[in-house]
Amino acid sequence: MLRQKLSLRRRGYAAFLRALMALTALSTAALVVFLLVYVLGKGIPHLSWELLSTKPSYLTERIGILPDILNTLYIVVAALGITLPLGVGAAVYLTEYAENKRLVSVIELAAETLSGIPSIIYGLVGMLFFCQFMSMKTSLLAGALTLVIMNLPTMMRTTQESLKTVPQSYREGAFGLGAGKWRVIRTVVLPGCVDGILTGCILSVGRIIGESAALLFTAGFAHSLNGFLEGLNSAGATLTVALYVYAKEQGEFDVAFAIAAILMLLALAIDLTTALVGRYFKHRRNT
């Protein structure tokens, strides 16, 4: 009798947990669908070729976001071009070369701590160090370097975990064939974890595109149309910063929703790319 009561209580508890998890999943999905429908519904009608292909003109009261799109592209290329080699190199050293496990643990703890720091603090540090101490002033380069510090822990930890998934037998087999340490890493280990590296890159791109707080202090608000090198040395607003300026400072909510729709579509594209890349390399590894 007691066993039956305990069994019924356990079944009821399990059913309650399943119902609670189902409710949580449905609530999350409903929230995502609501945000997509609301933002895209209010933003897409205000998208136009003139908005996407021109720069702002205060004389003709024309609004264009082409400089903001290019500034976003410039800062993604600059930040990722520095983050990728540094993050992958640090992960390779910590996983393949470092022998002091205590030092590795300290570095991993520091990376995880940096990942949890609010972005506004990175912006303040970037403004004081890059803009003032390094005399870069307010520029896209200062913003890109600030984003490098923000994304470096994520890139390093993602690559490091991917390196650990490569079987040790692959390394031992390559060593048995007479290959050196670096050759084994270059020809065996890195190709075996390229999916993790690409995933880290895609996640970093998503965070760079969606960042605004740190760039408000380091990159500035300018809507100037510049080339790549000139743009990096000049102040410029990315799409997220432009969204803030148009919505908060100028009250142009139609333009703000149009930019929000672009950012939402970019986020969907990044998530889809991440899923496709992971599926492709998983299928390639299995075959």
C-alpha positions, 0 to 999 in steps of 0.5 A: 500500500505504501509503495503504491502511494509513493509510486502515485506521488512520483508519477504525479510529480513527474507529470507536474514537471513535464507540464511545467517544462512544456509550459516554459517551452511554449512560453519561450516560443510564443515570446520569440514569435511575438517579437518577430511578428511585432518588430518585422511587422512594424519595420519592414513596411518602412524599408526602402531602397532610398533608406538602405542606399543613401546617407543622411542629409540634414539639408533635404531632411533625408534619412539614410542608413548606408553609412551605418551599414558600412560601419557595421561591416567595417567593425565586424571585419576589424574585430573578427580579424583580431579576435580569430587568430588571438582566440584560436592561438590562445586555445591551441596553446592552453590545450596542446602546449601548456603544461602548468594546469594551475595556470590554465585553470586561472586563465580559464577562470579569468576568461569566464569572468570576463564573459560575465562583465556587462558591456557598458563596463567594457565601453568605459574601459575602452573609452579611457584606454583606447580613446584617451590613453592610446589617443585613438579618440572616438573611432571605429578602431577603438570600438573594434578593439573594445569588442575584441576584448569582449569576444576574445574569451568566447572565441577562446573557450569555444575553440578550446572545448572543440579542441578537446573533442578531437580524439587523442588517438588521432594525435597519437597516430600522427605522432607514430607516423613521425609528424611533429607537434605543430604539424599534428596540430595544423593537419589533424587537430585543427581540421577536426575542430573547424566546426567549433571555430566557425561556430565561435566566429559566427557567435562573435559576429552576432555579438558584434552586430548587436552591441551598442552600449560599448560602442556608444563610448568608443565608436561615436554617433557619426553617420559619415560615409567613408572607406574602410581605412578612413572609416576605422580612424573616424567616428561612426555609428553602427546599426545598433547605435543608429537605432538608439540615436534615431529612437532616443535622440531624434524620435524617428521611430519608423526608421528605428523599427526599420533598423530593428527589422534589419537586425532581426533578420541578421540575427535569424541569418546568423542562427540559421548559418550556425545550425547549417554549419554545425549540421554540415560538419557533423555529417562530414565527420560521420561520413 
